[in-house]
C-alpha cells in the first residue's frame, strides 16, 4: 500500500483510510455499541452484587 503512494500525503491518506472506523460507527459518533441498554446493565450489576453477597455470606446464590 505504501509502495503505490507517490508522496507522503498520499501515504498518510492511505493509512487514515486503512485505520478509520467502519462507516456505520463513524456516522453514529464512533462509540462502541454493545446492544445492551442501560437498564439491562444495571439489572445485571444488581444480580452480580446479590450473588457476590451470597457467596461472601457462605451460602449458595439463588438463581
Buried (B, 14 or more C-beta within 10 A) or exposed (E): EEEEBEEEEEBEEBEEEEEEEEEEEEEEEEEEEEEEEEEEEEEEEEEEEEBEEEEEEEEEEEE
